[in-house]
Every structure is written in C-alpha cells, then in structure tokens.
Amino acid sequence: MESYLIFKTLHLLGVVLFIGNIIVTGVWKVQADRTGDPRIVAFAQRQVIATDWIFTLGGAALTAIGGYGNVLFGGVSLDTSWVWLGHWIFLASGIVWIGVLVPLQARMGRMARDFAAGGPIPEAYWRANRWWLAVGIADTILPAANIWVMVNKPAF
C-alpha cells in the first residue's frame, strides 16, 4: 500500500505541475503579447519554452510515472475503461504538444531572438502566435477532460 500512495502522490503532483503550467503560461503570455513591446514579448516567448521543458515535460513525466505506478501497485488493469481512456487522452495531448506546439514555439523563439532588442515584431510571429494560442487552448481541453475521467472513472 505504501508504494501505491507514493505513486499516487507523484501522479497528483505531476498533474498539478502539468496543467498548472499549461494554463498559467497561456495567461501570462497573452498578457505579455498585449503590451506589444518587443522586449516583453521576446522575454515571454523565451519563458514559455523554458517553463515547458521544466514544468510541462516534468509534470507529464511525473504524471506518467505516478499513473503507471498506480496501475502496477493499485491492482488496476490498463484495460480498465477509465484507465485506458485516460491513457489515450494523455497521449493525444502529448502528440499535439510535441507535434504542433513545440515546433511553433521553436519558430517563434527564433523570431523573438531577432526582435528581442526592441526591433519590430514581424507579422509571421503574430500569425504563429495565433496558431499557438488556438491549438494551445484546444490542447488544454484534453488534460481537463482527463481530470474528469480520472475523478469520475466512467465504465463503458
């Protein structure tokens, strides 16, 4: 039982870091972008990348380690409907993050280095930023849905 509680704690800590960073990063980046100040926008863009590697990736790792540890030590099968669904929602969120958001952030980061000293922010940056925001909002729905699945444990 002690191992189960350790993994459950890791899982919950991971979820808090993961979804907390996703939501907070979006909010403060939007606020930074609204200033239109190239130095602030560039700084915020660098911080999005840094916090994603630390908190989103770190939170995802703890979520996965804790979740699969719970399965191993909690006597629940991966074939259990809510575990299976939660697993696939988590993977889908990761695919969107790695396949769409990370490349957008990298491209925006390269552009931000060019205007960080106060130069004009190019329209290409704002276009990429709109995509990042739209996809990011959509990708936030997946972990929020996953919280619902983990709490309600639907059977199907």
PEQUIDA-V536546 format. One record per helix or strand of 3 or more residues. SS is the DSSP state (H for helix, E for strand). FROM is the first residue (numbers start at 1). LEN is the number of residues. Records with the same first field share a line. If there is no record, write none. Layout:
SS=FROM-LEN ; FROM-LEN
This chain:
H=2-34 ; 38-37 ; 81-35 ; 123-30
